[in-house]
Structures are given as structure tokens and as C-alpha cells.
């Protein structure tokens, strides 16, 4: 894959280039190493797996935090029928306080990853900044399932604006 788009959210590009140079170089190597040439339709699941294996070969690890949900906000008389035991949040890859999310799935989690999940992992002291890897629109159109894309997340973030709780994130749009 190649990098076809770069978007710096809350100074993400500058912060990561300044403080996580080696980790950013590894992210770039992973992107360049992952390819699925010859496919008529690209499989998001296969792309995610190829990224996982390649990131792990560089020593990146996924991180999971347990969610302890409170019952304090249920209305009187309501008792949930299911337990939330074992609930968690997970970030795809972390190394030296840089978090990476790879989003080739069919659901539109891109803005959630940047504006909620990465903030949560920052608040837990796990990451200082993040990288979101997503397909550009042309690449997404070649995938076997409908996925969100780079141009969409850039539009969303530009129109949402930056909040004081947001962390620096570098959004990379990839293509083949």
C-alpha cells in the first residue's frame, strides 16, 4: 500500500514526527509492506490481518482495558437482564505511547477512534498520540464490503473542530 493522504488532527503530524520518529517510521514500513496485489476485490478482513501480523513483527501490541460499568444511572425499578462482565475497550497497536488504529472494517468507527477511544487510552496513560490508518475513497470502492474512507473522516473532523480533550492524531489515507 501507499500513503495517498495525510491529515494532522490537533497537531498530530508534528507531535508524532517530533516525539515518535522511530515508531512513525515503522508505521510507514508496515503500510508499504502490506499489499494484496492481483485481487479483484480487496478483503478488509485480510488487510486487517496482514497489518496485524506486520505490526506484531515490529513489536507492536494491542492493548485492552476492562470496562467497569456502573448501575448508578438506571431508573428505579429497572434491572438489566444481562451482565456486562468481561466488557472491554481495545486499541489495535501500541508502542512507546503511540497508539495505532487500522480501520478497514465495514463500520464507520473512524471518528469514534479519534475522538473517543484514543482519548480514553490517553486518559488511562497508555498513549500520548495516535495514528489512524484508513483507505482513501478510491481504495474503499475496491473493497468487498462498504467501508468508511479518508475523505469522510477528514470532512467529519474539519467540521467537528478540535476540543480541549482531544489528543494529537495523524490520519493516514492509504491506497494500492
C-alpha positions, 0 to 999 in steps of 0.5 A: 500500500501507499500513503495517498493522504495525510491529515494532522488532527490537533497537531498530530503530524508534528507531535508524532514526527517530533516525539515518535520518529522511530515508531512513525517510521515503522508505521510507514514500513508496515503500510508499504509492506502490506499489499494484496496485489492481483485481487479483484476485490480487496478483503478488509478482513485480510488487510486487517490481518496482514497489518496485524501480523506486520505490526506484531513483527515490529513489536507492536501490541494491542492493548485492552482495558476492562470496562467497569460499568456502573448501575448508578444511572438506571431508573428505579425499578429497572434491572438489566437482564444481562451482565456486562462482565468481561466488557472491554475497550481495545486499541489495535497497536501500541508502542512507546505511547503511540497508539495505532488504529487500522480501520478497514472494517465495514463500520464507520468507527473512524471518528469514534477512534479519534475522538473517543477511544484514543482519548480514553487510552490517553486518559488511562496513560497508555498513549500520548498520540495516535495514528489512524490508518484508513483507505482513501475513497478510491481504495474503499470502492475496491473493497468487498464490503462498504467501508468508511474512507479518508475523505469522510473522516477528514470532512467529519473532523474539519467540521467537528473542530478540535476540543480541549480533550482531544489528543494529537492524531495523524490520519493516514489515507492509504491506497494500492 
